[in-house]
Amino acid sequence: MIEEYLANQLKEISLSMFRKNFFGIYHGSISARVEYNRFIINKKDAIFDGLKSSDLIELSSKKDYRWNEASIDADIHLNIYKNISEAKYICYAMPPFTTAYTLTHSIITPEDYFGAMQFGTIHVYDPKQFEDWYERADVEIYRHLKEQKTNIIVIRGYGVYAYERDIHQIAKNIAVLENSCKLLHRANEHRI
């Protein structure tokens, strides 16, 4: 049975993030750790502006039939949970200004107060080729997070993975990052 409190948090945040265009209709993923080897994640056909309890599924590290219904990102979430004990919530989002900025920049250096204070400089992770990205992503993402001692990874042309102990902090981090990239984009338009 899905933990009602965790499910309600995921539903609330997913709606906010959908409204901000961080999630697409079927694009993105959000999860919460229940126990060390169990977590709740959206199903692959979930629509984020109206997430219901039936759109969430509880998985364990032992793969069974339920994994067939889960988000394509479930393996990535599992590996983060298995390897980073501080991760209580995980989100994959594709905020448009951040993702667009990564197509032409390898470093994000926010020039606004909130972005600079929150992030300083973010090095954009380059997956090199997209053809086999989902075969590598589950390992490369958690390794980067762990090796760089960060709770957020911005991936060129793909989006953002973030984890936190608080689901609201994930939404805040992505919103601050997206606003910083939007401001950088607009500032660059005026510099030309």
MARLO-355662 format. One record per residue (C-alpha): residue number from 1; residue in three letters; chain; x, y, z. Coordinates in pm, 1 decimal. Layout:
BEGIN
- k; r; c; c1; c2; c3
- NUM; ALA; A; X; Y; Z
...
% end
This chain:
BEGIN
- k; r; c; c1; c2; c3
- 1; MET; A; 0.0; 0.0; 0.0
- 2; ILE; A; 130.7; 342.9; -92.4
- 3; GLU; A; 216.0; 569.5; 199.9
- 4; GLU; A; -58.5; 834.2; 187.9
- 5; TYR; A; 150.9; 1119.5; 329.6
- 6; LEU; A; 433.1; 1067.8; 76.8
- 7; ALA; A; 185.9; 1023.5; -208.6
- 8; ASN; A; 12.6; 1351.4; -119.2
- 9; GLN; A; 345.0; 1535.0; -115.1
- 10; LEU; A; 437.4; 1399.3; -458.5
- 11; LYS; A; 96.6; 1494.7; -598.6
- 12; GLU; A; 115.8; 1849.5; -459.2
- 13; ILE; A; 468.1; 1920.2; -584.6
- 14; SER; A; 413.6; 1757.4; -924.1
- 15; LEU; A; 120.4; 1988.9; -993.0
- 16; SER; A; 327.3; 2296.8; -902.7
- 17; MET; A; 617.8; 2179.6; -1115.0
- 18; PHE; A; 388.6; 2099.6; -1407.3
- 19; ARG; A; 239.6; 2448.8; -1389.7
- 20; LYS; A; 591.8; 2594.4; -1405.4
- 21; ASN; A; 662.2; 2379.7; -1716.0
- 22; PHE; A; 927.6; 2169.9; -1537.5
- 23; PHE; A; 733.6; 1850.9; -1621.4
- 24; GLY; A; 569.4; 1764.6; -1952.6
- 25; ILE; A; 250.2; 1566.7; -1999.6
- 26; TYR; A; 436.3; 1235.0; -1979.0
- 27; HIS; A; 783.7; 1377.2; -1927.3
- 28; GLY; A; 960.4; 1377.2; -1591.1
- 29; SER; A; 966.8; 1170.1; -1275.8
- 30; ILE; A; 927.5; 1219.6; -904.8
- 31; SER; A; 978.5; 977.6; -618.4
- 32; ALA; A; 999.3; 939.2; -241.4
- 33; ARG; A; 1191.8; 685.4; -35.9
- 34; VAL; A; 970.8; 474.0; 190.0
- 35; GLU; A; 1249.2; 260.9; 339.7
- 36; TYR; A; 1607.8; 181.5; 247.1
- 37; ASN; A; 1513.3; -48.6; -41.2
- 38; ARG; A; 1160.7; 77.6; -121.8
- 39; PHE; A; 1036.8; 392.3; -293.1
- 40; ILE; A; 727.1; 542.1; -454.5
- 41; ILE; A; 756.0; 674.5; -811.0
- 42; ASN; A; 516.4; 785.7; -1080.4
- 43; LYS; A; 401.3; 535.4; -1339.0
- 44; LYS; A; 517.9; 571.5; -1698.0
- 45; ASP; A; 179.7; 701.1; -1817.5
- 46; ALA; A; 131.4; 954.4; -1535.0
- 47; ILE; A; 8.1; 1302.2; -1622.0
- 48; PHE; A; 167.5; 1542.3; -1375.8
- 49; ASP; A; -100.8; 1809.8; -1355.3
- 50; GLY; A; -349.6; 1565.9; -1213.2
- 51; LEU; A; -140.8; 1299.8; -1042.5
- 52; LYS; A; -358.5; 1055.1; -849.3
- 53; SER; A; -257.9; 781.6; -607.3
- 54; SER; A; -324.9; 532.2; -886.8
- 55; ASP; A; -53.0; 710.1; -1091.8
- 56; LEU; A; 206.9; 616.6; -829.6
- 57; ILE; A; 364.2; 279.7; -771.2
- 58; GLU; A; 577.4; 141.7; -491.0
- 59; LEU; A; 890.5; -41.5; -598.2
- 60; SER; A; 1161.5; -229.3; -416.3
- 61; SER; A; 1516.7; -303.2; -519.4
- 62; LYS; A; 1399.5; -653.8; -608.7
- 63; LYS; A; 1255.8; -613.9; -955.9
- 64; ASP; A; 915.0; -767.2; -1014.3
- 65; TYR; A; 614.3; -712.9; -1244.1
- 66; ARG; A; 549.1; -365.1; -1097.8
- 67; TRP; A; 864.6; -232.6; -1264.3
- 68; ASN; A; 688.9; -272.5; -1601.8
- 69; GLU; A; 440.4; 0.5; -1503.0
- 70; ALA; A; 694.7; 237.9; -1349.7
- 71; SER; A; 855.7; 544.4; -1501.3
- 72; ILE; A; 1141.0; 485.8; -1744.3
- 73; ASP; A; 1354.1; 670.0; -1485.7
- 74; ALA; A; 1294.9; 413.8; -1207.7
- 75; ASP; A; 1642.5; 257.5; -1239.0
- 76; ILE; A; 1803.2; 600.4; -1204.4
- 77; HIS; A; 1601.1; 674.1; -890.0
- 78; LEU; A; 1683.0; 330.5; -747.2
- 79; ASN; A; 2056.6; 378.4; -792.3
- 80; ILE; A; 2047.7; 720.9; -629.7
- 81; TYR; A; 1856.9; 580.2; -331.7
- 82; LYS; A; 2091.4; 282.0; -303.0
- 83; ASN; A; 2408.5; 489.3; -318.7
- 84; ILE; A; 2318.0; 820.7; -154.1
- 85; SER; A; 2166.1; 772.7; 188.7
- 86; GLU; A; 2066.0; 1141.8; 222.5
- 87; ALA; A; 1826.0; 1113.8; -72.1
- 88; LYS; A; 1468.3; 1111.4; 57.4
- 89; TYR; A; 1306.4; 1259.1; -255.6
- 90; ILE; A; 1425.0; 1260.0; -618.1
- 91; CYS; A; 1301.3; 1452.0; -916.7
- 92; TYR; A; 1384.2; 1454.1; -1285.5
- 93; ALA; A; 1261.3; 1767.8; -1461.2
- 94; MET; A; 1324.0; 1938.5; -1792.1
- 95; PRO; A; 1291.9; 2310.5; -1718.8
- 96; PRO; A; 1302.3; 2477.4; -2062.7
- 97; PHE; A; 1540.9; 2769.4; -2001.7
- 98; THR; A; 1788.4; 2553.3; -1809.5
- 99; THR; A; 1780.2; 2277.2; -2070.2
- 100; ALA; A; 1813.7; 2526.4; -2356.7
- 101; TYR; A; 2104.5; 2700.7; -2182.8
- 102; THR; A; 2293.3; 2368.3; -2164.3
- 103; LEU; A; 2284.8; 2334.6; -2542.3
- 104; THR; A; 2530.0; 2621.9; -2581.4
- 105; HIS; A; 2705.2; 2640.7; -2243.0
- 106; SER; A; 2909.5; 2392.8; -2040.7
- 107; ILE; A; 2899.8; 2600.4; -1722.3
- 108; ILE; A; 2608.1; 2780.7; -1560.7
- 109; THR; A; 2715.3; 3078.7; -1350.9
- 110; PRO; A; 2406.7; 3257.2; -1223.9
- 111; GLU; A; 2438.7; 3634.6; -1217.3
- 112; ASP; A; 2129.0; 3694.5; -1005.9
- 113; TYR; A; 2148.6; 3704.9; -627.5
- 114; PHE; A; 1943.3; 3393.8; -548.2
- 115; GLY; A; 2107.7; 3174.4; -810.8
- 116; ALA; A; 2457.6; 3287.2; -718.6
- 117; MET; A; 2394.8; 3228.5; -347.0
- 118; GLN; A; 2225.4; 2891.7; -402.3
- 119; PHE; A; 2454.1; 2740.7; -665.6
- 120; GLY; A; 2766.4; 2941.4; -738.9
- 121; THR; A; 2885.0; 2768.2; -1055.6
- 122; ILE; A; 2731.9; 2450.7; -1200.1
- 123; HIS; A; 2925.4; 2239.2; -1446.8
- 124; VAL; A; 2691.4; 2092.8; -1707.4
- 125; TYR; A; 2724.6; 1715.4; -1740.9
- 126; ASP; A; 2771.1; 1610.2; -2102.5
- 127; PRO; A; 2632.5; 1263.3; -2180.3
- 128; LYS; A; 2824.3; 1279.9; -2514.3
- 129; GLN; A; 2578.0; 1072.9; -2715.3
- 130; PHE; A; 2209.5; 1015.8; -2662.3
- 131; GLU; A; 2181.8; 682.7; -2846.7
- 132; ASP; A; 2276.4; 476.9; -2540.4
- 133; TRP; A; 2207.0; 734.2; -2268.1
- 134; TYR; A; 1937.2; 533.1; -2088.2
- 135; GLU; A; 2170.4; 232.9; -2074.6
- 136; ARG; A; 2432.0; 446.7; -1893.2
- 137; ALA; A; 2224.9; 706.2; -1708.9
- 138; ASP; A; 2140.8; 502.2; -1399.0
- 139; VAL; A; 2512.6; 467.6; -1314.6
- 140; GLU; A; 2651.4; 795.4; -1451.2
- 141; ILE; A; 2398.8; 1016.3; -1273.0
- 142; TYR; A; 2444.1; 877.6; -922.3
- 143; ARG; A; 2823.1; 862.1; -966.7
- 144; HIS; A; 2837.9; 1226.8; -1070.6
- 145; LEU; A; 2619.5; 1331.5; -777.0
- 146; LYS; A; 2835.1; 1134.7; -535.7
- 147; GLU; A; 3175.9; 1226.8; -678.7
- 148; GLN; A; 3092.3; 1597.3; -707.4
- 149; LYS; A; 2926.2; 1598.0; -363.6
- 150; THR; A; 2620.6; 1772.8; -503.0
- 151; ASN; A; 2248.1; 1711.9; -490.2
- 152; ILE; A; 2177.2; 1842.7; -840.5
- 153; ILE; A; 2302.8; 1746.1; -1184.5
- 154; VAL; A; 2226.0; 1948.4; -1495.4
- 155; ILE; A; 2261.5; 1732.5; -1806.9
- 156; ARG; A; 2319.2; 1886.4; -2149.7
- 157; GLY; A; 2005.4; 1867.3; -2362.0
- 158; TYR; A; 1832.7; 1635.6; -2115.8
- 159; GLY; A; 1732.9; 1818.5; -1799.0
- 160; VAL; A; 1793.6; 1817.6; -1426.5
- 161; TYR; A; 1808.7; 1547.3; -1160.4
- 162; ALA; A; 1789.4; 1661.0; -800.1
- 163; TYR; A; 1753.6; 1497.1; -462.8
- 164; GLU; A; 1683.8; 1637.5; -118.3
- 165; ARG; A; 1559.3; 1548.3; 228.8
- 166; ASP; A; 1263.2; 1783.7; 170.3
- 167; ILE; A; 1043.4; 1768.4; -141.7
- 168; HIS; A; 974.5; 2143.8; -128.9
- 169; GLN; A; 1348.0; 2214.6; -137.9
- 170; ILE; A; 1377.9; 2020.6; -465.5
- 171; ALA; A; 1106.6; 2236.5; -622.4
- 172; LYS; A; 1273.6; 2550.5; -488.0
- 173; ASN; A; 1617.0; 2449.8; -621.5
- 174; ILE; A; 1483.4; 2379.5; -968.8
- 175; ALA; A; 1280.9; 2702.4; -968.8
- 176; VAL; A; 1584.0; 2911.4; -864.9
- 177; LEU; A; 1799.7; 2741.7; -1128.6
- 178; GLU; A; 1536.7; 2791.2; -1399.0
- 179; ASN; A; 1492.9; 3157.9; -1309.2
- 180; SER; A; 1871.4; 3208.8; -1318.5
- 181; CYS; A; 1894.7; 3051.8; -1665.0
- 182; LYS; A; 1600.6; 3261.4; -1785.6
- 183; LEU; A; 1775.6; 3576.6; -1662.1
- 184; LEU; A; 2105.5; 3470.3; -1823.0
- 185; HIS; A; 1922.6; 3411.4; -2150.5
- 186; ARG; A; 1754.2; 3751.6; -2139.2
- 187; ALA; A; 2076.1; 3927.4; -2035.6
- 188; ASN; A; 2259.5; 3764.3; -2329.4
- 189; GLU; A; 1989.6; 3886.6; -2569.5
- 190; HIS; A; 2058.0; 4245.3; -2459.6
- 191; ARG; A; 2435.6; 4208.0; -2475.7
- 192; ILE; A; 2428.1; 4114.4; -2843.0
% end
